[in-house]
Amino acid sequence: ELTILAARPNEGKTVLGMQIASHIASSGKNVLFMSLEMSELELATRLLTSIVSVSSKDIRQGVLSVHGMQSLM
């Protein structure tokens, strides 16, 4: 099955797609997630931060709190 998400910029397409992919993967199925706009590292950071509820902006800027750092470990 191929699913394509399309919308205007900054509407949350990547976040929604990552949440859908994560949910499907958690049920034991294989998932391929592709983005023409983001690198592997950016996608991995986005997924990780959504799982542990940490701001990806804080990670990029290097101002992650002690609590945020502990959540990532």
C-alpha atoms as one frame of an Amber mdcrd trajectory, in Angstrom:
protein
   0.000   0.000   0.000   1.266   3.470  -0.843  -0.030   6.455   1.100   0.858
  10.001   0.144   0.256  12.961   2.469  -0.018  16.333   0.807  -0.756  19.776
   2.202   0.611  23.288   2.298   3.962  23.945   4.031   4.062  23.844   7.865
   0.778  21.968   8.183   2.238  18.965  10.070   2.553  16.434   7.250   5.800
  14.965   8.573   4.535  14.762  12.145   1.339  13.009  11.066   3.212  10.660
   8.748   5.760   9.773  11.432   2.994   9.075  13.958   1.178   6.815  11.490
   4.417   5.000  10.575   5.362   4.595  14.250   1.948   3.150  15.091   2.103
   0.661  12.211   5.684  -0.341  13.101   4.699  -0.880  16.747   2.204  -3.511
  15.580   5.080  -5.505  14.053   4.659  -4.506  10.414   7.430  -3.171   8.183
   7.306   0.523   7.329   9.230   2.595   4.807   9.070   6.329   5.500  10.465
   8.692   2.884  10.744  12.450   2.844  12.081  14.617   0.048  12.555  17.523
   2.458  14.321  15.960   5.457  17.487  13.894   5.938  17.659  10.593   7.831
  19.059  12.383  10.883  16.281  14.974  10.868  13.616  12.258  10.552  15.196
  10.202  13.355  15.369  13.275  15.596  11.749  14.119  14.821  10.635  10.557
  15.663  12.694  10.376  18.863  11.497  13.735  20.141   7.873  12.858  19.461
   8.214   9.597  21.421   9.748  11.217  24.517   7.936  14.588  24.229  11.075
  16.717  23.998  11.361  19.808  21.807  13.454  19.173  18.692  14.156  22.911
  18.645  15.872  22.593  22.053  18.039  19.765  20.700  19.017  21.735  17.589
  19.862  24.825  19.646  21.735  22.823  22.306  19.579  24.073  25.188  18.073
  20.759  26.265  17.132  20.670  29.960  18.399  18.008  32.364  14.913  16.457
  32.390  14.870  16.441  28.572  18.279  14.799  28.449  17.178  12.115  30.920
  14.057  11.462  28.825  16.229  10.779  25.783  18.378   8.268  27.663
